[in-house]
Amino acid sequence: MTEELWQKYLQTRDKEARDILIQEHLPLVKQVAGRLSLGLPPQVDEDDLIASGVIGLLEALERYNPTFEAGFKTFATWRIRGAMLDELRKLSWSPRSLYKRLRDLQETEQKLSHRLGREPSIAEVAAELQWSAEAVEQVYSQLNSYSLVSLESLLFPPSGHSGEQREDIIPADGGPFIGPEEKIEKQEWRDALARAIEELPEREKLVLALYYKEELTLKEIGRVLKVSTARVSQIHARTLRLLRDNLQKSGFLNS
């Protein structure tokens, strides 16, 4: 049925066929939004990401060609993710206030780790700072969101730069076409990221693998590690912070 719909849509651009294809791929939009919505800043709603993702899906439908090596799902995922990242980049949320609270949180974590001989829990950090546990979790969530967008931006450049993309040439992985120089630069980034990940502690590497490779949710990762979802968020935030530090030390990311 789907194959027949595709043939009908590609040949006639039939509106009814397009609407059915959109409905069939809406779960993909929601899936990508769910992953990018990890610790969204307060003024962003997951529905906003979904709305921008639908625009990306529509663009994918318009631009997809069966001669591409990548299947439509892969191609659409790139377009959907790119549209959502563009939406997040447009937001005027500033990390300045976050940095101050994050610095306080980091100093407290280090002090408690030294005193306790282990990593402190969210409740222990909150008590030391005289914050609520919810306030601590919010800082972790905001850091997750900010770091996630920053790291995604390294691997998925803004789609606004793609005005000169050649839509007739799409790599096997479904990503946008890039020239030889851009390809070398992107590979250098990937190599730097791989080295930065390799320097992480084993648990942090495991969290990255479970989240980005196995695509588990924070709740599912919590079950694997036998910790709470809030604790996974804490570990994930710390992991991204360490990753950014490693990339900065190697000169591949500005401070």
ABEGO torsion letter per residue (X at the ends): XAAAAAAAAAAAGBAAAAAAAAAAAAAAAAAAAAAAABGBBAABBAAAAAAAAAAAAAAAAAABBAABABBAAAAAAAAAAAAAAAAAAABABBAAAAAAAAAAAAAAAAAAAAAAGBBBBAAAAAAAAGBBAAAAAAAAAAAAAAAAAAAAAAABBBAAAAAABBAABBBAAGBBBBBAAAAAAAAAAAAAAAAAAAABBAAAAAAAAAAAAAGBBAAAAAAAAGBBAAAAAAAAAAAAAAAAAAAAAAGABBX
